[in-house]
Amino acid sequence: MTTQFHDVGGQSIAYRHNPGSGPAVVFLPGYMSDMAGGKATALYNWCAANGRECLLLDYSGCGESSGNFADGALSRWRDEVLALVQAKIASDKVIVIGSSMGGWLMLLVGTALGERLHALVGIAAAPDFSDWGFDEVQKSQLRSGETIYEKNNYGYDPTPTHAKFWQDAEDNRLLHREVPITAPVRLLHGQEDTDVPPETSLRLARALASEDVQVTLVKGGDHRLSRDGDIALLLRTVEIL
């Protein structure tokens, strides 16, 4: 996979693009994650083997992209994804796949894509985690402009949440209203996920306007859903769509 770079708003955004037939597959990684992870790599390799168009990317401040993570926000990263899709994706239709925070971002991207959106696939999707993911003491600290740090078993430890990110996330909460996406949606969630409650996928399913929504709960699956069987489920889901 050859990494290339595209300028978006003065930042050099790292991406990997495989040309091919559509609908194109776009993968959105989680918080402080990047396109080098196992799920992203498996999707890219599957697309390359099957002649499918695929786009991976690192948000600004993450992975190989330029920028400071402290300046990151859902709105900013949404615009970066949309700019890459507009500039690099040849296919008329797009399947957006989002992992954890990327599952929140996929909803913002999918809404903006409109008729170009073919389907969504969420992996432990975490919309609105700025609300349910923090207690009142932490929210008070974030409102006052503080950065908070939490233990993380999957990546950077301790993991920071910056006030700028949190406030922007609060402005982009979705689950209190109908999410205006009518394309097919598949939500995969591990039953042993201790970071994003499986109920979150059920809440999202209820909020979506689409009539074609399926939630798959994976017995024994944790937050990452990165076991061989989990990856196989993801690839089968994308292939069917």
N, C-alpha and C positions, 0 to 999 in steps of 0.2 A: 504494500500500500504506500503510494507516494504522497507525502504531505505537500500541499500547496497553500498559498496564502492569498487572501482577498481583503482589500481595504474596506472597512465599514466604519464610518464616523471617525476616521483617524486611527482606528485600531487595525492591526494586522491579524485577521481571523484565520486560524489554521483549519484546513479541511481536506478531506479525501473524497474523491468523486470517481465512481465507476460508471461509465456510459453504458447504456443498454436500453431495453424496452421498458415500457411503463406498465402499471403505475410505479413511479419512483419511490424508493424507500428512504426516508429521512429519520435518523436516530438522534434523540435528544438525551444526553446523559444527565445524571443526577447532580446534586449539590456538591461542588468541589470535585466533581468527577470529570472524565475526559473521554475522547474517542478511542483510547487504547484499551478499554475494558473488554472483558470477555464477551458480553452480549453484543456490543458494537462490532467487535471483530468477527464474531460468528455470523451476524447479519451481513456484513460486508462480503465475507467469503462466500456465503450462500448466494448473494446477488451476483457476484462475479462468476460463480460456477454455473448459474442459470441465465446469464445474459440480461440481468435486471439492472436498471439504473439505481444507484445508491449514493447517498450523501451522508458523510459523517462530519462533525465539526467540534471544535473546542470553543466555548464561549470566551469572550474577552476576560482576561485575568485567570484563565484556566488552561491547563495543558500547555500546548505549544503556542497559543495565541498571546499577543501582547496585551498589556494593560495590568491594572492592579485589581485583585479580587475584591478589595474593599469598595471599589467603585461599581461593582456589579449589581444588577437588579433584574427582576423578571422582565420589566418593560424593555430594558436595554437589550437583554439577551433575545427576547422575542423579535425585536427589530433586526438583530444580527442574523437570526435564522431566516427571517423573511427575505432579507437582502441576499443571502446565499442562495436560497431557493429561486429567487427571481433571476439571479445572474448565472447560475450554474445548472439548474435542472431543465432538461429539454422536454421531458414528458408533460403531457397536459394534466395528468392526475398525480396526486401525491398521497402516499400512506405515511403518516407521521407516527413514530413509535417513541414513547417517552417513559423513562425509568425514574421513579421516585419524584423528585422535584421536576424532572423532565416531563413527568406525566401531567403536572400542572401547566408547565410551559406548552405542552402539545395542545392543550385546550385553547390557550391564547393564540397560538399559531394557527390551529385549525379553524378557529373563528375568523381570523383575518384572511385565510386562504379562500374562504367562500366556496364557490362552485368548483374550484380546483382540488378541493379535499376529496380524496377517495375513501379513506377510512382512518381510524385511530386505533392504536394498540397501546394500552397502558400497562406498565409492569410496576406493581406496588405504587400506583399513582397517588400523589400526595397533595392534591389541591387544598388550599386554605390552611396549610400547616403553620402559617404565621399566627393563626387563631388557636387551633387545638394542640399545637406542638409546644406551647410555652405556658407556664403558669403566670399568675398575676404579678408576682414579684419580677419575673423576667420581662414581662411586657412593660412594666413601669420603668425598668432600667432602659429598655430599648426606646421607649417614648422620650426619655430624657436625653437620648443621644449616645448612650453607652454601647459598647460592644460586649456581648456576653460570650462565654466559652462553655462548651459541653463536651463530655466524654463521647467518643465515637469509635466503635469497634470495627468500622469498615474503611476508614481512611485517616485523614488528618486528626490528630488527637493532642490537645483539645481542639475542637472545631469552633471557629468563630461565627457568630451571627452579627453582622453590622447593622446599626440602626437604619442606615439608608436602604439596605436590602429589605429589612423588615417592614418599614413604612410603605415602600413601593408594593411589597407583597400584600399588605393590608388593603391597599387601593385596588388590588387585582383579585380579591376574593370572589368566588363564584358560587359556592354551594347554597347561598341564601336565596337564589333565584334560579329560573330556568336557564340552562346553558344552551345557547342557540346553535347547536350542531345537530344536523339531521343525517349525516353520513353514518355508516356502520361503525360501531365501537366495540372493541373486545378488551376486557379488563382482566388481567392475570394477577393473582394475589396469593402469597403464601399464608397458610393458616397459622404459622408460627412466627409471623412478622411482629416483632416487638417494637419497631420504629414507626411504622404506619399501620394503624389498626385496620384489619380487613374490612371492617364496617365502612371505612372511607370509600372503598370501591362501590359498595352497595349504595351509599349516599349519592355518589356521583352518578350511578346508573339511574337513580330516581330523578336526578336533576336534569339529565340530558334530554333534549327535545327529541332526539332520534328514537324511532320505534324499533331499531335493530341494534340492541345492546345486550351483550352477554358477559356475565361475570364468571370467571373460573377460579375457584379456590383450590389451591394446591396443598394437599396433605403433606405435612412435614416441611413445607417450603418456608425459608426465612425471608428476610427483606430483600436480599439480592436476587433470589431466584436464578442462581448461576450454576446449579448442578447440571450434569449432562442431560438428565430428563427434563429439567426446566428449560434449557436451551432448545431441546428438541420440540417441546410444546410451543415455544415462541416461534420457531421456524415453521412449524405446521400451521400455526395461526396466520402468519403472514402469507404463506403459500395459498391457503384457502381464500383469503381476501383478494 
